[in-house]
Amino acid sequence: MRPTGRERTFGADELIVFKTNTRGVTTYADDVFCRVGAYELHEVAGQPHDLTRHPETPRAVFELLRDTVCAGRELLAHVDDLAADGASHWVLAHVTPSAGPGGKVVGHHSNRRRPARAGVAAVQPLYRELLAEESRHGTGRAVAEAGGALLAGRLAERGVDCDEVVWSLVPDVEA
């Protein structure tokens, strides 16, 4: 799907909820996910969740999310998702690992809220910088590694980690 430049939003009192297995295959999607994403449930169930990856969200952000959750930790991140009709919708994703017997990570659970516009505006310059860096590295693993290295460097320059940056934007969530 190609982005159309149209942006869609959802209610401040709504949550988008979905789950995937460890391979990123969608195992659950709620009605808000389907409505906002312009999908029917049968179109996403059993499909890789990255079908909603907007090309303007750096691969490094998704790698950070995946690596953090696979390590058994939770993470918050701003993500621009792509709907089936090409519209986009920003979310503040709270992604947590789902544990199976013995505590082994078997997938992840994502609750997504509507982020504050100020939070989106704050991350967009960094995302553009990450995308520019990633574009210099072709395809595959090198793309995410290049973006991840730049992201780590920018955070180190500021003396913060990703959680601190995102949490500084969370109090601005719109009502």
N, C-alpha and C positions, 0 to 999 in steps of 0.2 A: 504494500500500500504506500502510496506517495502522500506526503503531507499536503493539505490544501491551504494551510495558513489560517483556517478557521479554528477558533478556540472554543471549547465547550467547558462548562463548569458544572458543579453539582452543589447541593445544599450544604451549608455549614453544619447542619445537624445530621448529615448522612455520612456513612462510612462505606468505602469500597473494601470488600473482603475477598481474598482468594488464597488458595493454598497450592503448593507444588510439591513434587517429590524432589529427591536430591539431584535429579537430572534436569530440573526446571520444567517438567511437564505438569500442566495444570490438572489438579485433582479436584478442585472446587472453585467456583466463582459465584458470587451472589448476584442478585438482581440489579443492584446498583452498578456493579462492574459491567454487567451486560448492557444496561441502558446507556451508561456514559460512554462505554466503548463501542456502542452500536454493533454488538455481537449477539447472536443467539447462543444459548448455553452449549448446544451441540457443536458450535464452531470453535469453542475454546477448550472444552473438556478433552483431555488426552493430547492436547497440542502444546508445543513449547511456549512457555509464557513470553519469550522474547518476541513473539509476533506483535506485541504491543509496544515494542521498543521504538521510541521516536528517534530518528537519526540525529536530532540535536541534543540528545542526552549522551554524554560521553560513555564509551565502553568502560572506561576506568571506574565510573560510578557503579555500574552493574557488577564489575569484577569485585569491587570493594564490598558491595552488598553480599554477593555470593560467598566470597572468602570469609567474611565475618560470620555469616550464618552457619556455614559449614564448620566453622571452628567452635560453634556452640554459643555464640554471642548475638545479641540483638543490635540493630542499627536503625537510625533515622536518616532519611535522605530525601531531598527534593528530586522528583523525577517527572519528566515530561513524557506522558504516554501517548501513543498513537491509536486512534480509534479505527475501526474497520472502514469507515467512510472517509478517512484522511484527516478528520478533525483531531486536535490535540487537547489534552487536559493535564494540567499540572496537579501533582499530588504531593503530600508530605507522607512518605511511606515509613511505617514502623514495621520492620521486618524482624521476625523472631524465628528461631529454630523450632521445629516440631520434633519431639523426642519419641522414640519407640521403646520397646523393651530394653532394659539395661541402660537407658539414657542415650542410646545411639541416635544421632540426628538422622531422621528419615525424610525430611523435607523442610519447607518453611511456610509460615503463615504471615500474610501481609494485611495490615489494616491501613487504609489510606484515607487521610483527611484532606479537605480543601485547604491549601496553604494560604497564608497571607500574601497579598500581592507584593508587599515589601520583601518578604522572604524570597520569592521568585526573582524579583529584580536584583536582589543581593547575590544570588548564585549564578545568574546568567552570564556576567562577565567572565567568571572563572570557567564555566562550562564552555564558553566560546574559545577561551584560551586552551582548554584541554582538547577540544575538538580540532583546533588548528594543529596542535602537537600530534595528535593521533593521525591526522590526515597526511603527515609527513612520513608515516611508517607503513604504508601499504595496507595489508590485510593481516588477519590472523592474530596470533598471540602478541606479536610485536606492537600492535596498535594499543591494546589494553595495558601492556607493560610501559609503554612510553607515556601514556596518559596517567597511569598510576604513579610513575616516578615524578612527573611534574606535580601531581596533586600532593604527594608526600613532601616534595620540596616546598610548595607554597604553604602547607600547613606548618612545616618546620620553621620557615621564615617568620611566621606569626607566633610561633611557640604554642600552638594549639593542636588538638586532634579534631577529627571530623565531627565527633559528637559535640564538642564544645561549639563549633561553628554552627551546626544545625540547631542546637538547643538555644543559642543566642537569638535565633530567628523565630523559634516556636512561640514565645509570648505574644507575638504579633499575629497569631492566627485570627482570622476574621470571624466575627460572629454572624 
